Amino acid sequence: GLDTDLRCVIVGDAPYAEDYIQQLKTTDDPRVIFTGYVFGEGYEELCSNAYVFVETSEVGGTHPALLEAMALGNCVVVNGTPENRETIGDSGLAYDGREGSSALREVLKELLAAPALVQEYRERAMARVEQHYNWDKVADAYEQIIRAIIDERRLKRSQKASRTRGQQQDQASDPSAATRIRNDQRGR
């Protein structure tokens, strides 16, 4: 275990892991609290008062709960999947989930012993969300991508139309070319 008086609040549920959750609930440690699902203001209150937010997910892309925790100024610790590492960048810490709870325990020990480091990660997390996951910036980036695609398609259509006009002009200026084309088509 960890040498701390802080509580471990486990938010959410996993219906596919009922046996495991029941086993955890029997640990008889008053510091471990299972809330089940919590939404809205209650969830925001829990996140805002957390010393550290731990994301244990092994699958998926960018997790909204992780982004929300970062935006609320949490020091975040993630299972070190490529997706989680990309999400946090240098604004949090990762542990190797394949090594089990011992890897997570080591990261948590480090953070429990270093409140100044926790504060630094809190500030980095908020800045990263503002820089990379701000809805206005994300919408602007999508708009730029869509405009680039539209411009590229317009350019291709314009180039195709220019080639067609050029071929028509060539045929108009060289009547024998048009005759050769017709003769070639008849010979087929």
C-alpha positions, 0 to 999 in steps of 0.5 A: 500500500501507500503511506498516506492519509489521503483517500482513494476515490474510485469513480465509475463502474465496470459491469464486466468486472463485478467479481474484481470490484467485489474483491476490492470492496472487501479490502477493509481500508476506510481510505478506499471509497467507491462512488459508482457513477457520478456526473455533473457538479458532483463529478466536478467537485470530486475532480477539483479536490483530487490530489491526483487523477489516475486514468487506468484505461488500456484501450481507446483514444482521447478520453473525455474524463482525462481531458476534463480532469486536466482542464480542472487542474489535476495532476494526471497519471495515466496508463502508458498507452500511446493514446494516453501519452499523446493526450498528456504530453509532458503535462502528467506522468505515465506508468506501465500498466502491463507491470500491474499495480506496482508500477502505478504505486511507484508513480504515486509514491513519487507524487505523494512525496513531491507536492511542488511537482504535483502543482507543476503538473496541474499547471501544465495540464491546464495549459495543455488542454487550453493549447491542444483541446480547446473547442474553438481551436479544434473547430478552427483546425477542422475548418482549415482542413475542410477548406484545404480539401475543397480548394484541392478539389476545385484546383483539380476540377479547374486543371481538368477543365483546362486540359479539356479546353486545350484538347478541344482547341487543339482539335479545332486548330488541326482538323486532320487530328479530329479526322484521325480520331474519328477514323480511329474510333471507326476502326475499332 
